[in-house]
């Protein structure tokens, strides 16, 4: 840094951003300026400026449910599931078996769609053009299932607090089975192109190495942690949505470099397909949601609600006061729109 500025003027510090290099608002750059000359920069990565927390302050918990899809639109279903699971844990609500199985199918399909977008764009960044067309071709088939289920492809709002938004459509199981049968050979095609390609290996191996100890220190999770040799997956360690019933492996590697993270994600896609096949073959009959009546604002006998602390919390979720009145801050209008529910089908 220079000891003095142009014409001895005061150094100016200002924000540039949040920037949009790949997704919404994840980079903030703090500039130090001498007039129009940049003296230095401080990059703040992981910055997120969406105003979501402020929106949540003026919504009931049920109303906020659809916002989670917009927070991570590459994995909207997975993000929505995490939110619903958190609220359901507070409510001490047991989700119907059918809803849990459908959640698993849709969430693992979303994992595949997310990984496919990663693989295609990652290969494109490394210099391989063909994989992005292959990956988007297969991803499109998963998005079609999402669209048929709830009408959305990207910001897929599939779940409700207590279960599912919609029952599965006619042909759901058939389309999911057909996707799995089609997808596994496509994975072989991707690996034929990349896994043993000397250019691919040369540009990924020993790049971006993170050891297991570094991952633990930084709080790294997911494929990056598993690529460093730590066999940790919440679906095994702390099962939810019935994952304990499914037979699947946790892929790991040892070097913790970019190549190992690629291998782990490729193996994860195979395991996700394996889980989907098991879930769709054992899809139980029964209800798809629990506790939906009061979340919509209907009054119920407290005895009808599950869990010792459920009545008051259900009313909090629905924006209902202690005597059945709607809270003044629960939003405009009424009915289903007010709680975030919609009736796509008649």
Secondary structure, DSSP 8 states (H G I E B T S, - for coil): --SS-GGG---EEEEEEEE-SSSTT-EEEEEEEETTEEEEEEEEET-----HHHHHHTS-HHHHTTHHHHHTTTSHHHHHHHHHHHHHHHHT----HHHHHHHHHHHHHHHHHHHHHHHHHHHHHHT--HHHHHHHHHHHHHHHHHHHHHS-SSS---EETTEESS---TTHHHHHHHHHHHHHHHHHHHHHHHTT-HHHHHHHTTSS---HHHHHHHT--THHHHHTT----HHHHT--TTGGGS-------SS-SHHHHHHHHHHHHHHHHHHHHHHHHT---S-SBSSHHHHTT----GGGS-STTHHHHHHHHHTB-TTS-B-TTS-SS-HHHHHT---S--
